Amino acid sequence: MRMSVRVIRVMAPLCAVAAIVLLATRAQDGTQPVLSSADLVATWVSPAGGSITFANSNRFTAAGLRLDKIRGGCAGSGMISVSGTWQFLSPQGDSGTGSYSKGNLVYLYFDDTAGGQPAGCTGGGITLTSWNTGSATALCLQFDPDTPCDGYVFERH
């Protein structure tokens, strides 16, 4: 009995250190890079169609978005052009009461007009997730944290 207590006393701190190292490594792997406003402010283009231009004023304009690729309510709607405001979300996806100065989640709040599309299509906005594609940082729509970004992808131009 005394030997097992001794083993536990030695192993518990080692396991804790291993867990911390594993979590730190995962946080630094760059799969979902944390972006600042300076990283985001630019025009991002998708090979699947569409572009989003982010401004310093936390405004954006988007042209030719193909939301029908990710939202059932948009089927047959074609390309959508919209403007609105953007903000970084917390790592948990919350907007909170304040504004975040950086992050890997960016929410686009669509203005009421939303290209004249029905609310079921636009849903009031979209969330983009930063993603390291290997050659560049991209913004991914319809992100699944269990798989690499395979949704609607935008790259900085």
Beta strands, then each sheet from edge to edge (+ up, - down):
strand 1: 35-36
strand 2: 43-45
strand 3: 51-54
strand 4: 59-65
strand 5: 80-88
strand 6: 102-103
strand 7: 105-110
strand 8: 125-132
strand 9: 137-141
strand 10: 152-156
sheet 1: 1+ 6-
sheet 2: 2+ 3- 4+ 5- 7+ 8- 9+ 10- 2+
end
